[in-house]
């Protein structure tokens, strides 16, 4: 692993593709008998983290999660699959798209349950943000995902700017 990826060659999103499968057990259930939403979010974040680190070739940390809607419940006994891939890159950040599905392993019925976008920052050996390779856009679908990612990132940055303007440092109490 090099210390500087600034001159790195573009990398295809396919190099970041990850599939994470986990069987849902009773300890994953809430009091309704469905899988806790937090368990699903954790699995999606793990798949996204692996995807980001695989793409960047270095450690990466979660810095944002776009809203995650729970479209369908997941039951104990279902096989949850999280599919993740990098959809957008900037200097040191990567947006990772995650699709979550639940499969009844007996019937084979698969249900799409969740989607989300996670944002990661790659870290260098000093623990500071480190450049990532540019995303190689190999298809019209890649280009569309990238453009949509750029729009989402612009919205994230605008929202962050508003939060920072609202949260001002408190005056020194001394």
OpenMM code with the backbone's topology and positions (N, CA, C; nanometers):
from openmm import Vec3, app, unit

residues = "UNK UNK UNK UNK UNK UNK UNK UNK UNK UNK UNK UNK UNK UNK UNK UNK UNK UNK UNK UNK UNK UNK UNK UNK UNK UNK UNK UNK UNK UNK UNK UNK UNK UNK UNK UNK UNK UNK UNK UNK UNK UNK UNK UNK UNK UNK UNK UNK UNK UNK UNK UNK UNK UNK UNK UNK UNK UNK UNK UNK UNK UNK UNK UNK UNK UNK UNK UNK UNK UNK UNK UNK UNK UNK UNK UNK UNK UNK UNK UNK UNK UNK UNK UNK UNK UNK UNK UNK UNK UNK UNK UNK UNK UNK UNK UNK UNK UNK UNK UNK UNK UNK UNK UNK UNK UNK UNK UNK UNK UNK UNK UNK UNK UNK UNK UNK UNK UNK UNK UNK UNK UNK UNK UNK UNK UNK UNK UNK UNK UNK UNK UNK UNK UNK UNK UNK UNK UNK UNK UNK UNK UNK UNK UNK UNK UNK UNK UNK UNK UNK UNK UNK UNK UNK UNK UNK UNK UNK UNK UNK UNK UNK UNK UNK UNK UNK UNK UNK UNK UNK UNK UNK UNK UNK".split()
positions = [
    Vec3(0.0847, -0.1174, 0.0000),
    Vec3(0.0000, 0.0000, 0.0000),
    Vec3(0.0892, 0.1236, 0.0000),
    Vec3(0.0684, 0.2112, -0.0944),
    Vec3(0.1491, 0.3321, -0.1008),
    Vec3(0.0927, 0.4375, -0.0067),
    Vec3(0.1759, 0.5353, 0.0272),
    Vec3(0.1321, 0.6411, 0.1172),
    Vec3(0.0537, 0.7489, 0.0448),
    Vec3(0.0596, 0.7526, -0.0877),
    Vec3(-0.0041, 0.8599, -0.1612),
    Vec3(-0.0709, 0.8047, -0.2862),
    Vec3(-0.2012, 0.8159, -0.2938),
    Vec3(-0.2761, 0.7666, -0.4098),
    Vec3(-0.3084, 0.8765, -0.5099),
    Vec3(-0.2528, 0.9973, -0.4940),
    Vec3(-0.2906, 1.1080, -0.5806),
    Vec3(-0.2671, 1.0767, -0.7281),
    Vec3(-0.1611, 1.0055, -0.7605),
    Vec3(-0.1313, 0.9763, -0.8998),
    Vec3(-0.1862, 0.8397, -0.9415),
    Vec3(-0.2707, 0.7819, -0.8565),
    Vec3(-0.3255, 0.6487, -0.8844),
    Vec3(-0.4085, 0.6505, -1.0118),
    Vec3(-0.4039, 0.5386, -1.0795),
    Vec3(-0.4850, 0.5211, -1.1992),
    Vec3(-0.6307, 0.5059, -1.1585),
    Vec3(-0.7230, 0.5497, -1.2451),
    Vec3(-0.8650, 0.5287, -1.2151),
    Vec3(-0.8930, 0.3805, -1.1919),
    Vec3(-0.9919, 0.3539, -1.1073),
    Vec3(-1.0259, 0.2175, -1.0698),
    Vec3(-1.1747, 0.1962, -1.0961),
    Vec3(-1.2101, 0.0794, -1.1474),
    Vec3(-1.3485, 0.0470, -1.1770),
    Vec3(-1.4264, 0.0186, -1.0493),
    Vec3(-1.5538, 0.0528, -1.0503),
    Vec3(-1.6410, 0.0244, -0.9362),
    Vec3(-1.6459, -0.1252, -0.9089),
    Vec3(-1.6326, -0.2060, -1.0120),
    Vec3(-1.6365, -0.3518, -0.9960),
    Vec3(-1.5289, -0.3998, -0.8990),
    Vec3(-1.4187, -0.3269, -0.8871),
    Vec3(-1.3112, -0.3635, -0.7942),
    Vec3(-1.3541, -0.3460, -0.6485),
    Vec3(-1.4635, -0.2729, -0.6267),
    Vec3(-1.5106, -0.2470, -0.4908),
    Vec3(-1.6295, -0.3339, -0.4522),
    Vec3(-1.6760, -0.4162, -0.5436),
    Vec3(-1.7992, -0.4920, -0.5201),
    Vec3(-1.7828, -0.5928, -0.4065),
    Vec3(-1.8776, -0.5920, -0.3138),
    Vec3(-1.8762, -0.6809, -0.1977),
    Vec3(-2.0153, -0.7388, -0.1792),
    Vec3(-2.0212, -0.8672, -0.1454),
    Vec3(-2.1460, -0.9304, -0.1029),
    Vec3(-2.1225, -0.9877, 0.0356),
    Vec3(-2.2075, -0.9480, 0.1298),
    Vec3(-2.1989, -0.9961, 0.2666),
    Vec3(-2.3292, -1.0682, 0.2986),
    Vec3(-2.3205, -1.1959, 0.3356),
    Vec3(-2.4380, -1.2765, 0.3686),
    Vec3(-2.4347, -1.3112, 0.5165),
    Vec3(-2.5500, -1.2962, 0.5843),
    Vec3(-2.5593, -1.3284, 0.7263),
    Vec3(-2.6964, -1.3889, 0.7550),
    Vec3(-2.6965, -1.5026, 0.8238),
    Vec3(-2.8207, -1.5664, 0.8649),
    Vec3(-2.8717, -1.4971, 0.9902),
    Vec3(-2.9976, -1.4560, 0.9880),
    Vec3(-3.0563, -1.3864, 1.1018),
    Vec3(-3.1045, -1.4879, 1.2059),
    Vec3(-3.0568, -1.4678, 1.3277),
    Vec3(-3.0836, -1.5593, 1.4383),
    Vec3(-3.1705, -1.4898, 1.5442),
    Vec3(-3.2205, -1.5651, 1.6421),
    Vec3(-3.3073, -1.5042, 1.7437),
    Vec3(-3.2454, -1.3836, 1.8154),
    Vec3(-3.1147, -1.3829, 1.8357),
    Vec3(-3.0518, -1.2688, 1.9050),
    Vec3(-3.0558, -1.1402, 1.8216),
    Vec3(-3.0916, -1.1496, 1.6940),
    Vec3(-3.1022, -1.0319, 1.6076),
    Vec3(-3.2431, -0.9715, 1.6108),
    Vec3(-3.3374, -1.0377, 1.6795),
    Vec3(-3.4785, -0.9978, 1.6738),
    Vec3(-3.5150, -0.8915, 1.7769),
    Vec3(-3.6144, -0.8117, 1.7397),
    Vec3(-3.6747, -0.7174, 1.8345),
    Vec3(-3.7965, -0.7850, 1.8990),
    Vec3(-3.8706, -0.7121, 1.9796),
    Vec3(-3.9846, -0.7708, 2.0505),
    Vec3(-4.1024, -0.8060, 1.9592),
    Vec3(-4.0975, -0.7657, 1.8326),
    Vec3(-4.2000, -0.8040, 1.7350),
    Vec3(-4.1621, -0.9306, 1.6596),
    Vec3(-4.0396, -0.9797, 1.6829),
    Vec3(-3.9939, -1.0993, 1.6138),
    Vec3(-3.9267, -1.0716, 1.4814),
    Vec3(-3.9133, -0.9442, 1.4468),
    Vec3(-3.8411, -0.9047, 1.3257),
    Vec3(-3.6992, -0.8661, 1.3642),
    Vec3(-3.6123, -0.8598, 1.2651),
    Vec3(-3.4740, -0.8209, 1.2896),
    Vec3(-3.4682, -0.6720, 1.3238),
    Vec3(-3.3907, -0.6370, 1.4268),
    Vec3(-3.3699, -0.4974, 1.4655),
    Vec3(-3.3165, -0.4180, 1.3471),
    Vec3(-3.3687, -0.2975, 1.3313),
    Vec3(-3.3180, -0.2095, 1.2267),
    Vec3(-3.1705, -0.1795, 1.2449),
    Vec3(-3.1256, -0.1678, 1.3690),
    Vec3(-2.9846, -0.1410, 1.3968),
    Vec3(-2.8936, -0.2532, 1.3514),
    Vec3(-2.9421, -0.3771, 1.3581),
    Vec3(-2.8637, -0.4917, 1.3094),
    Vec3(-2.8452, -0.4788, 1.1587),
    Vec3(-2.9532, -0.4422, 1.0888),
    Vec3(-2.9465, -0.4265, 0.9432),
    Vec3(-2.8518, -0.3124, 0.9074),
    Vec3(-2.8600, -0.2014, 0.9799),
    Vec3(-2.7712, -0.0876, 0.9532),
    Vec3(-2.6251, -0.1256, 0.9752),
    Vec3(-2.5984, -0.2017, 1.0808),
    Vec3(-2.4608, -0.2449, 1.1097),
    Vec3(-2.4072, -0.3331, 0.9968),
    Vec3(-2.4889, -0.4275, 0.9502),
    Vec3(-2.4448, -0.5142, 0.8410),
    Vec3(-2.4187, -0.4336, 0.7135),
    Vec3(-2.5074, -0.3389, 0.6843),
    Vec3(-2.4887, -0.2549, 0.5652),
    Vec3(-2.3615, -0.1721, 0.5774),
    Vec3(-2.3351, -0.1179, 0.6968),
    Vec3(-2.2136, -0.0391, 0.7192),
    Vec3(-2.0889, -0.1256, 0.7046),
    Vec3(-2.0939, -0.2495, 0.7529),
    Vec3(-1.9795, -0.3393, 0.7382),
    Vec3(-1.9522, -0.3697, 0.5910),
    Vec3(-2.0573, -0.3984, 0.5145),
    Vec3(-2.0386, -0.4251, 0.3709),
    Vec3(-1.9817, -0.3018, 0.3016),
    Vec3(-2.0353, -0.1840, 0.3364),
    Vec3(-1.9873, -0.0599, 0.2758),
    Vec3(-1.8411, -0.0333, 0.3124),
    Vec3(-1.8044, -0.0607, 0.4367),
    Vec3(-1.6660, -0.0382, 0.4809),
    Vec3(-1.5693, -0.1279, 0.4045),
    Vec3(-1.6057, -0.2538, 0.3878),
    Vec3(-1.5192, -0.3455, 0.3126),
    Vec3(-1.5042, -0.2961, 0.1690),
    Vec3(-1.6154, -0.2527, 0.1097),
    Vec3(-1.6121, -0.2011, -0.0270),
    Vec3(-1.5200, -0.0797, -0.0382),
    Vec3(-1.5344, 0.0138, 0.0551),
    Vec3(-1.4523, 0.1361, 0.0529),
    Vec3(-1.3044, 0.1047, 0.0706),
    Vec3(-1.2724, 0.0149, 0.1655),
    Vec3(-1.1313, -0.0188, 0.1885),
    Vec3(-1.0731, -0.0954, 0.0706),
    Vec3(-1.1523, -0.1832, 0.0120),
    Vec3(-1.1070, -0.2574, -0.1059),
    Vec3(-1.0776, -0.1594, -0.2195),
    Vec3(-1.1651, -0.0617, -0.2368),
    Vec3(-1.1460, 0.0368, -0.3444),
    Vec3(-1.0243, 0.1257, -0.3177),
    Vec3(-1.0163, 0.1807, -0.1962),
    Vec3(-0.9098, 0.2766, -0.1635),
    Vec3(-0.7746, 0.2099, -0.1445),
    Vec3(-0.7752, 0.0815, -0.1065),
    Vec3(-0.6496, 0.0136, -0.0773),
    Vec3(-0.5879, 0.0620, 0.0525),
    Vec3(-0.6726, 0.1079, 0.1427),
    Vec3(-0.6277, 0.1600, 0.2720),
    Vec3(-0.7468, 0.1660, 0.3673),
    Vec3(-0.7218, 0.1903, 0.4965),
    Vec3(-0.8337, 0.2011, 0.5902),
    Vec3(-0.9287, 0.3141, 0.5497),
    Vec3(-1.0552, 0.2974, 0.5856),
    Vec3(-1.1560, 0.4000, 0.5582),
    Vec3(-1.2570, 0.3996, 0.6718),
    Vec3(-1.3113, 0.5167, 0.7018),
    Vec3(-1.4085, 0.5303, 0.8097),
    Vec3(-1.5368, 0.5937, 0.7576),
    Vec3(-1.6485, 0.5538, 0.8196),
    Vec3(-1.7801, 0.6093, 0.7848),
    Vec3(-1.7882, 0.7530, 0.8332),
    Vec3(-1.8309, 0.8437, 0.7448),
    Vec3(-1.8510, 0.9826, 0.7860),
    Vec3(-1.9955, 1.0277, 0.7684),
    Vec3(-2.0740, 0.9535, 0.6904),
    Vec3(-2.2151, 0.9903, 0.6716),
    Vec3(-2.2925, 0.8697, 0.6195),
    Vec3(-2.4198, 0.8681, 0.6541),
    Vec3(-2.5120, 0.7684, 0.6006),
    Vec3(-2.6354, 0.8438, 0.5552),
    Vec3(-2.6695, 0.8301, 0.4272),
    Vec3(-2.7940, 0.8894, 0.3808),
    Vec3(-2.9080, 0.8064, 0.4389),
    Vec3(-3.0246, 0.8619, 0.4400),
    Vec3(-3.1373, 0.7954, 0.5047),
    Vec3(-3.1541, 0.6519, 0.4567),
    Vec3(-3.1900, 0.5671, 0.5508),
    Vec3(-3.2152, 0.4273, 0.5196),
    Vec3(-3.3619, 0.4005, 0.5502),
    Vec3(-3.4363, 0.3641, 0.4494),
    Vec3(-3.5773, 0.3307, 0.4682),
    Vec3(-3.5917, 0.1804, 0.4765),
    Vec3(-3.6766, 0.1365, 0.5675),
    Vec3(-3.7022, -0.0053, 0.5844),
    Vec3(-3.8300, -0.0378, 0.5084),
    Vec3(-3.8138, -0.0982, 0.3905),
    Vec3(-3.9270, -0.1238, 0.3015),
    Vec3(-4.0056, -0.2474, 0.3419),
    Vec3(-3.9360, -0.3487, 0.3896),
    Vec3(-3.9977, -0.4754, 0.4285),
    Vec3(-3.9277, -0.5274, 0.5534),
    Vec3(-4.0013, -0.5941, 0.6420),
    Vec3(-3.9362, -0.6522, 0.7594),
    Vec3(-3.8506, -0.7723, 0.7210),
    Vec3(-3.7529, -0.8000, 0.8047),
    Vec3(-3.6673, -0.9176, 0.7890),
    Vec3(-3.6966, -1.0089, 0.9069),
    Vec3(-3.7139, -1.1378, 0.8792),
    Vec3(-3.7507, -1.2338, 0.9833),
    Vec3(-3.6303, -1.3142, 1.0293),
    Vec3(-3.6401, -1.3624, 1.1529),
    Vec3(-3.5419, -1.4580, 1.2025),
    Vec3(-3.5463, -1.5776, 1.1075),
    Vec3(-3.4310, -1.6282, 1.0697),
    Vec3(-3.4213, -1.7391, 0.9747),
    Vec3(-3.3939, -1.6947, 0.8324),
    Vec3(-3.4112, -1.5650, 0.8033),
    Vec3(-3.3809, -1.5134, 0.6696),
    Vec3(-3.2304, -1.4993, 0.6514),
    Vec3(-3.1863, -1.5143, 0.5290),
    Vec3(-3.0481, -1.4873, 0.4924),
    Vec3(-3.0437, -1.3445, 0.4388),
    Vec3(-2.9762, -1.2568, 0.5110),
    Vec3(-2.9656, -1.1169, 0.4684),
    Vec3(-2.8420, -1.1022, 0.3816),
    Vec3(-2.8596, -1.0388, 0.2672),
    Vec3(-2.7501, -1.0133, 0.1743),
    Vec3(-2.7348, -0.8632, 0.1563),
    Vec3(-2.6139, -0.8134, 0.1797),
    Vec3(-2.5800, -0.6727, 0.1561),
    Vec3(-2.4830, -0.6693, 0.0383),
    Vec3(-2.5233, -0.6013, -0.0680),
    Vec3(-2.4366, -0.5840, -0.1846),
    Vec3(-2.3919, -0.4389, -0.1880),
    Vec3(-2.2616, -0.4181, -0.1920),
    Vec3(-2.2060, -0.2831, -0.1842),
    Vec3(-2.1078, -0.2593, -0.2982),
    Vec3(-2.1042, -0.1326, -0.3443),
    Vec3(-2.0077, -0.0915, -0.4460),
    Vec3(-1.9916, 0.0595, -0.4413),
    Vec3(-1.8721, 0.1053, -0.4719),
    Vec3(-1.8453, 0.2486, -0.4769),
    Vec3(-1.9199, 0.3067, -0.5967),
    Vec3(-1.9919, 0.4175, -0.5717),
    Vec3(-2.0690, 0.4812, -0.6786),
    Vec3(-2.0174, 0.6205, -0.7135),
    Vec3(-1.9374, 0.6805, -0.6236),
    Vec3(-1.8879, 0.8164, -0.6458),
    Vec3(-1.7615, 0.8350, -0.5636),
    Vec3(-1.6648, 0.9068, -0.6185),
    Vec3(-1.5441, 0.9404, -0.5435),
    Vec3(-1.5144, 1.0890, -0.5576),
    Vec3(-1.4479, 1.1385, -0.4558),
    Vec3(-1.3967, 1.2743, -0.4540),
    Vec3(-1.2520, 1.2627, -0.4092),
    Vec3(-1.1887, 1.3676, -0.3661),
    Vec3(-1.0464, 1.3628, -0.3314),
    Vec3(-1.0122, 1.2473, -0.2370),
    Vec3(-1.0712, 1.2468, -0.1181),
    Vec3(-1.0424, 1.1402, -0.0210),
    Vec3(-1.1681, 1.0661, 0.0231),
    Vec3(-1.2804, 1.1018, -0.0364),
    Vec3(-1.4056, 1.0396, 0.0056),
    Vec3(-1.4633, 0.9509, -0.1041),
    Vec3(-1.5456, 0.8568, -0.0573),
    Vec3(-1.6116, 0.7619, -0.1472),
    Vec3(-1.7550, 0.7450, -0.1006),
    Vec3(-1.8475, 0.7458, -0.1951),
    Vec3(-1.9852, 0.7104, -0.1643),
    Vec3(-2.0015, 0.5639, -0.2025),
    Vec3(-2.0607, 0.4866, -0.1106),
    Vec3(-2.0825, 0.3445, -0.1347),
    Vec3(-2.2320, 0.3175, -0.1314),
    Vec3(-2.2828, 0.2605, -0.2378),
    Vec3(-2.4235, 0.2231, -0.2472),
    Vec3(-2.4402, 0.0821, -0.1910),
    Vec3(-2.5402, 0.0639, -0.1048),
    Vec3(-2.5661, -0.0677, -0.0466),
    Vec3(-2.7123, -0.1052, -0.0714),
    Vec3(-2.7301, -0.2240, -0.1249),
    Vec3(-2.8643, -0.2818, -0.1439),
    Vec3(-2.8756, -0.4003, -0.0493),
    Vec3(-2.9842, -0.4055, 0.0273),
    Vec3(-3.0057, -0.5128, 0.1243),
    Vec3(-3.1265, -0.5950, 0.0813),
    Vec3(-3.1107, -0.7261, 0.0854),
    Vec3(-3.2235, -0.8152, 0.0558),
    Vec3(-3.2289, -0.9255, 0.1596),
    Vec3(-3.3465, -0.9842, 0.1723),
    Vec3(-3.3671, -1.0958, 0.2643),
    Vec3(-3.4200, -1.2136, 0.1833),
    Vec3(-3.3617, -1.3301, 0.2076),
    Vec3(-3.4033, -1.4512, 0.1372),
    Vec3(-3.4520, -1.5550, 0.2376),
    Vec3(-3.5666, -1.6110, 0.2088),
    Vec3(-3.6108, -1.7277, 0.2853),
    Vec3(-3.5337, -1.8449, 0.2249),
    Vec3(-3.4381, -1.9027, 0.2994),
    Vec3(-3.3528, -2.0056, 0.2389),
    Vec3(-3.4271, -2.1352, 0.2047),
    Vec3(-3.5467, -2.1537, 0.2587),
    Vec3(-3.6230, -2.2746, 0.2272),
    Vec3(-3.7011, -2.2566, 0.0977),
    Vec3(-3.7734, -2.1443, 0.0852),
    Vec3(-3.8532, -2.1218, -0.0365),
    Vec3(-3.7717, -2.0576, -0.1480),
    Vec3(-3.6631, -1.9874, -0.1093),
    Vec3(-3.5828, -1.9158, -0.2084),
    Vec3(-3.6380, -1.7788, -0.2422),
    Vec3(-3.7490, -1.7401, -0.1793),
    Vec3(-3.8096, -1.6093, -0.2061),
    Vec3(-3.7178, -1.4976, -0.1551),
    Vec3(-3.6866, -1.4010, -0.2426),
    Vec3(-3.5982, -1.2898, -0.2084),
    Vec3(-3.6783, -1.1593, -0.2112),
    Vec3(-3.6575, -1.0769, -0.1077),
    Vec3(-3.7246, -0.9479, -0.0963),
    Vec3(-3.6203, -0.8386, -0.0789),
    Vec3(-3.6313, -0.7319, -0.1591),
    Vec3(-3.5456, -0.6150, -0.1397),
    Vec3(-3.5988, -0.5415, -0.0182),
    Vec3(-3.5140, -0.5219, 0.0835),
    Vec3(-3.5608, -0.4628, 0.2086),
    Vec3(-3.5107, -0.3213, 0.2343),
    Vec3(-3.3925, -0.2871, 0.1874),
    Vec3(-3.3324, -0.1575, 0.2185),
    Vec3(-3.2350, -0.1154, 0.1096),
    Vec3(-3.2135, 0.0157, 0.1038),
    Vec3(-3.1069, 0.0748, 0.0233),
    Vec3(-3.0521, 0.1934, 0.1012),
    Vec3(-2.9257, 0.2200, 0.0846),
    Vec3(-2.8663, 0.3371, 0.1496),
    Vec3(-2.7360, 0.3724, 0.0808),
    Vec3(-2.6935, 0.4948, 0.1023),
    Vec3(-2.5631, 0.5418, 0.0564),
    Vec3(-2.4811, 0.5796, 0.1788),
    Vec3(-2.3606, 0.5250, 0.1866),
    Vec3(-2.2674, 0.5526, 0.2957),
    Vec3(-2.1520, 0.6326, 0.2382),
    Vec3(-2.0996, 0.7260, 0.3149),
    Vec3(-1.9837, 0.8037, 0.2719),
    Vec3(-1.8674, 0.7685, 0.3640),
    Vec3(-1.7548, 0.7373, 0.3022),
    Vec3(-1.6327, 0.7010, 0.3747),
    Vec3(-1.5203, 0.7945, 0.3353),
    Vec3(-1.4268, 0.8124, 0.4269),
    Vec3(-1.3034, 0.8842, 0.3980),
    Vec3(-1.1885, 0.7855, 0.4167),
    Vec3(-1.1003, 0.7813, 0.3183),
    Vec3(-0.9813, 0.6967, 0.3267),
    Vec3(-0.8806, 0.7633, 0.4191),
    Vec3(-0.8093, 0.6803, 0.4951),
    Vec3(-0.7103, 0.7325, 0.5897),
    Vec3(-0.5702, 0.6861, 0.5529),
    Vec3(-0.4757, 0.7784, 0.5623),
    Vec3(-0.3358, 0.7454, 0.5409),
    Vec3(-0.2737, 0.6917, 0.6691),
    Vec3(-0.1446, 0.6584, 0.6644),
    Vec3(-0.0749, 0.6052, 0.7825),
    Vec3(-0.0774, 0.6997, 0.9019),
    Vec3(-0.0938, 0.8295, 0.8762),
    Vec3(-0.0980, 0.9285, 0.9844),
    Vec3(-0.2387, 0.9462, 1.0421),
    Vec3(-0.3365, 0.8709, 0.9887),
    Vec3(-0.4739, 0.8815, 1.0371),
    Vec3(-0.5507, 0.9986, 0.9789),
    Vec3(-0.4901, 1.0694, 0.8857),
    Vec3(-0.5535, 1.1851, 0.8208),
    Vec3(-0.6138, 1.1410, 0.6879),
    Vec3(-0.7107, 1.2189, 0.6337),
    Vec3(-0.7687, 1.1851, 0.5032),
    Vec3(-0.6602, 1.1689, 0.3976),
    Vec3(-0.6792, 1.0693, 0.3129),
    Vec3(-0.5811, 1.0346, 0.2108),
    Vec3(-0.6507, 1.0198, 0.0756),
    Vec3(-0.5875, 1.0632, -0.0316),
    Vec3(-0.6517, 1.0553, -0.1633),
    Vec3(-0.6886, 0.9128, -0.2042),
    Vec3(-0.7971, 0.9040, -0.2814),
    Vec3(-0.8413, 0.7759, -0.3368),
    Vec3(-0.8328, 0.7845, -0.4893),
    Vec3(-0.8214, 0.6693, -0.5559),
    Vec3(-0.8178, 0.6721, -0.7025),
    Vec3(-0.9485, 0.7270, -0.7592),
    Vec3(-0.9418, 0.7957, -0.8716),
    Vec3(-1.0662, 0.8390, -0.9364),
    Vec3(-1.1452, 0.7163, -0.9822),
    Vec3(-1.2755, 0.7316, -0.9912),
    Vec3(-1.3616, 0.6212, -1.0327),
    Vec3(-1.3636, 0.6112, -1.1848),
    Vec3(-1.3322, 0.4931, -1.2347),
    Vec3(-1.3362, 0.4661, -1.3785),
    Vec3(-1.4806, 0.4362, -1.4166),
    Vec3(-1.5362, 0.5174, -1.5038),
    Vec3(-1.6755, 0.5007, -1.5458),
    Vec3(-1.6776, 0.4198, -1.6746),
    Vec3(-1.7201, 0.2937, -1.6607),
    Vec3(-1.7127, 0.1995, -1.7728),
    Vec3(-1.8422, 0.1848, -1.8514),
    Vec3(-1.9503, 0.2424, -1.8013),
    Vec3(-2.0791, 0.2264, -1.8695),
    Vec3(-2.1658, 0.3489, -1.8453),
    Vec3(-2.2743, 0.3564, -1.9186),
    Vec3(-2.3702, 0.4651, -1.8986),
    Vec3(-2.4286, 0.4577, -1.7575),
    Vec3(-2.4465, 0.3365, -1.7064),
    Vec3(-2.4979, 0.3181, -1.5700),
    Vec3(-2.3981, 0.3716, -1.4679),
    Vec3(-2.2689, 0.3452, -1.4892),
    Vec3(-2.1651, 0.3990, -1.4000),
    Vec3(-2.1674, 0.5516, -1.4019),
    Vec3(-2.1791, 0.6089, -1.5210),
    Vec3(-2.1819, 0.7543, -1.5362),
    Vec3(-2.3028, 0.8137, -1.4635),
    Vec3(-2.4183, 0.7497, -1.4792),
    Vec3(-2.5404, 0.7973, -1.4129),
    Vec3(-2.5264, 0.7886, -1.2603),
    Vec3(-2.4740, 0.6770, -1.2113),
    Vec3(-2.4528, 0.6621, -1.0666),
    Vec3(-2.3580, 0.7694, -1.0143),
    Vec3(-2.2516, 0.7958, -1.0906),
    Vec3(-2.1532, 0.8956, -1.0499),
    Vec3(-2.2164, 1.0347, -1.0437),
    Vec3(-2.2926, 1.0718, -1.1462),
    Vec3(-2.3577, 1.2039, -1.1486),
    Vec3(-2.4567, 1.2187, -1.0341),
    Vec3(-2.5335, 1.1132, -1.0081),
    Vec3(-2.6277, 1.1158, -0.8965),
    Vec3(-2.5518, 1.1264, -0.7639),
    Vec3(-2.4375, 1.0581, -0.7538),
    Vec3(-2.3544, 1.0676, -0.6345),
    Vec3(-2.3006, 1.2077, -0.6144),
    Vec3(-2.2611, 1.2724, -0.7232),
    Vec3(-2.2110, 1.4104, -0.7143),
    Vec3(-2.3219, 1.5034, -0.6635),
    Vec3(-2.4437, 1.4812, -0.7092),
    Vec3(-2.5568, 1.5622, -0.6622),
    Vec3(-2.5838, 1.5381, -0.5133),
    Vec3(-2.5810, 1.4120, -0.4727),
    Vec3(-2.6020, 1.3818, -0.3306),
    Vec3(-2.4920, 1.4441, -0.2453),
    Vec3(-2.3673, 1.4390, -0.2929),
    Vec3(-2.2561, 1.4963, -0.2170),
    Vec3(-2.2725, 1.6474, -0.2042),
    Vec3(-2.3178, 1.7120, -0.3090),
    Vec3(-2.3412, 1.8567, -0.3034),
    Vec3(-2.4482, 1.8882, -0.1985),
    Vec3(-2.5539, 1.8082, -0.1935),
    Vec3(-2.6586, 1.8281, -0.0924),
    Vec3(-2.6033, 1.8047, 0.0483),
    Vec3(-2.5205, 1.7025, 0.0636),
    Vec3(-2.4594, 1.6752, 0.1950),
    Vec3(-2.3739, 1.7928, 0.2403),
    Vec3(-2.2933, 1.8464, 0.1477),
    Vec3(-2.2047, 1.9575, 0.1825),
    Vec3(-2.2840, 2.0835, 0.2170),
    Vec3(-2.3933, 2.1086, 0.1449),
    Vec3(-2.4789, 2.2233, 0.1768),
    Vec3(-2.5401, 2.2080, 0.3158),
    Vec3(-2.5888, 2.0875, 0.3456),
    Vec3(-2.6492, 2.0619, 0.4772),
    Vec3(-2.5452, 2.0798, 0.5874),
    Vec3(-2.4246, 2.0310, 0.5649),
    Vec3(-2.3174, 2.0446, 0.6641),
    Vec3(-2.2836, 2.1915, 0.6873),
    Vec3(-2.2824, 2.2681, 0.5807),
    Vec3(-2.2534, 2.4119, 0.5927),
    Vec3(-2.3597, 2.4806, 0.6786),
    Vec3(-2.4874, 2.4420, 0.6599),
    Vec3(-2.5951, 2.4996, 0.7407),
    Vec3(-2.5796, 2.4607, 0.8874),
    Vec3(-2.5444, 2.3372, 0.9135),
    Vec3(-2.5257, 2.2910, 1.0512),
    Vec3(-2.4111, 2.3671, 1.1160),
    Vec3(-2.3018, 2.3814, 1.0437),
    Vec3(-2.1856, 2.4525, 1.0999),
    Vec3(-2.2183, 2.5984, 1.1278),
    Vec3(-2.3032, 2.6607, 1.0433),
    Vec3(-2.3413, 2.8000, 1.0668),
    Vec3(-2.4336, 2.8106, 1.1881),
    Vec3(-2.5151, 2.7103, 1.2105),
    Vec3(-2.6082, 2.7092, 1.3224),
    Vec3(-2.5374, 2.6809, 1.4544),
    Vec3(-2.4410, 2.5905, 1.4518),
    Vec3(-2.3690, 2.5517, 1.5722),
    Vec3(-2.2430, 2.6357, 1.5810),
    Vec3(-2.2539, 2.7440, 1.6546),
    Vec3(-2.1394, 2.8342, 1.6702),
    Vec3(-2.0700, 2.8026, 1.8014),
    Vec3(-1.9397, 2.8276, 1.8080),
    Vec3(-1.8684, 2.8052, 1.9346),
    Vec3(-1.9286, 2.8918, 2.0455),
    Vec3(-1.9381, 2.8349, 2.1641),
    Vec3(-1.9900, 2.9094, 2.2787),
    Vec3(-1.8815, 3.0050, 2.3293),
    Vec3(-1.9237, 3.1224, 2.3740),
    Vec3(-1.8241, 3.2172, 2.4271),
    Vec3(-1.7536, 3.1586, 2.5481),
    Vec3(-1.6293, 3.1989, 2.5655),
    Vec3(-1.5486, 3.1519, 2.6788),
    Vec3(-1.6145, 3.1988, 2.8081),
    Vec3(-1.6379, 3.1038, 2.9003),
    Vec3(-1.7083, 3.1326, 3.0266),
    Vec3(-1.6168, 3.1938, 3.1324),
    Vec3(-1.4900, 3.2121, 3.1042),
    Vec3(-1.3987, 3.2621, 3.2091),
    Vec3(-1.4083, 3.4102, 3.2298),
] * unit.nanometer
topology = app.Topology()
chain = topology.addChain("A")
for resn in residues:
    res = topology.addResidue(resn, chain)
    for name in ("N", "CA", "C"):
        topology.addAtom(name, app.Element.getBySymbol(name[0]), res)
